[in-house]
Amino acid sequence: MSSPIWDVPHLASGAPEPSADPDKVTVYNMRFCPFAERTILVLLAKKIPFDVVNINLKKKPDWFVEKTWGTVSVVRYKGEYIMESLVNCDFLDELEPSTALHPKDPLEKAMGRLLVEKCGKMRTPYYGVLLAKGDNPEEVKMKRLEMFHEVKKTLEIMENELKKKGTTFFSGGSVGMTDLMVWPWIERLTTAYRVLFPGENLDIPKEMISLLAWIKNMWEVPAIKAYGLKGDNHAKFYAQAASENCDYDMLLTKGA
């Protein structure tokens, strides 16, 4: 059984730019990046053939910095470089309109994008939990709880939206663009916190029945089954992410 196309080493400074088929999508990716995960999930959901070039974000190749904005994801297609995950995901959705992830109704599409923006407010406190500092262990725990309280405000928005819709997914009866754009941070929240900070009650409240059901259903989406990471992989990455020698290839060297 062959390895997934994203199981390739992350290119670092000094590595030449790989050649690319101009008529095939190439994604510049980092295996643990939530923004880049958006793009991979869209490609998988739409069944668009693609290649992956993983990038070491601590030691970026010169050509990557020169030709892009220096962040992932980037979609390379027909000689152009399309940055920003929301932008390149919309591009991919229009590139293959027969499998559209956005709704046809422009109002519904706009409301979905507004929800994505609302959920994006969770990112600052989400990383605040991971990076909390204090003068002693108890103070750090309190800081984490304060940040998680802010995270829960977004979780409540998601719970209420799902209750109001009464559907399996934010996009209705099947997974859509809104679901895929908000998922990566929920994937990490439900796995990394529990491993890194056991016993600190940094879990999605059991009362959020609709949100927990959505999470369960999302794990059954084929694209997420293929690319999502469960267990302690996100936690292991976060534990060494600040290091200049961050091991982006840990899944290749140690196995997923």
Rosetta blueprint (number, residue, H / E / L):
1 M L
2 S L
3 S L
4 P L
5 I L
6 W L
7 D L
8 V L
9 P L
10 H L
11 L E
12 A L
13 S L
14 G L
15 A L
16 P L
17 E L
18 P L
19 S L
20 A L
21 D L
22 P L
23 D L
24 K L
25 V E
26 T E
27 V E
28 Y E
29 N E
30 M L
31 R L
32 F L
33 C L
34 P H
35 F H
36 A H
37 E H
38 R H
39 T H
40 I H
41 L H
42 V H
43 L H
44 L H
45 A H
46 K H
47 K L
48 I L
49 P L
50 F E
51 D E
52 V E
53 V E
54 N E
55 I E
56 N L
57 L L
58 K L
59 K L
60 K L
61 P L
62 D H
63 W H
64 F H
65 V H
66 E H
67 K H
68 T L
69 W L
70 G L
71 T L
72 V L
73 S L
74 V E
75 V E
76 R E
77 Y E
78 K L
79 G L
80 E E
81 Y E
82 I E
83 M E
84 E L
85 S H
86 L H
87 V H
88 N H
89 C H
90 D H
91 F H
92 L H
93 D H
94 E H
95 L H
96 E L
97 P H
98 S H
99 T H
100 A L
101 L L
102 H L
103 P L
104 K L
105 D L
106 P H
107 L H
108 E H
109 K H
110 A H
111 M H
112 G H
113 R H
114 L H
115 L H
116 V H
117 E H
118 K H
119 C H
120 G H
121 K L
122 M L
123 R H
124 T H
125 P H
126 Y H
127 Y H
128 G H
129 V H
130 L H
131 L H
132 A L
133 K L
134 G L
135 D L
136 N L
137 P H
138 E H
139 E H
140 V H
141 K H
142 M H
143 K H
144 R H
145 L H
146 E H
147 M H
148 F H
149 H H
150 E H
151 V H
152 K H
153 K H
154 T H
155 L H
156 E H
157 I H
158 M H
159 E H
160 N H
161 E H
162 L H
163 K H
164 K H
165 K H
166 G L
167 T L
168 T L
169 F E
170 F L
171 S L
172 G E
173 G L
174 S L
175 V L
176 G L
177 M H
178 T H
179 D H
180 L H
181 M H
182 V H
183 W H
184 P H
185 W H
186 I H
187 E H
188 R H
189 L H
190 T H
191 T H
192 A H
193 Y H
194 R H
195 V H
196 L H
197 F L
198 P L
199 G L
200 E L
201 N L
202 L L
203 D L
204 I L
205 P L
206 K L
207 E L
208 M L
209 I H
210 S H
211 L H
212 L H
213 A H
214 W H
215 I H
216 K H
217 N H
218 M H
219 W L
220 E L
221 V L
222 P H
223 A H
224 I H
225 K H
226 A H
227 Y H
228 G L
229 L L
230 K L
231 G L
232 D L
233 N H
234 H H
235 A H
236 K H
237 F H
238 Y H
239 A H
240 Q H
241 A L
242 A L
243 S L
244 E L
245 N L
246 C L
247 D L
248 Y L
249 D L
250 M H
251 L H
252 L H
253 T H
254 K H
255 G L
256 A L
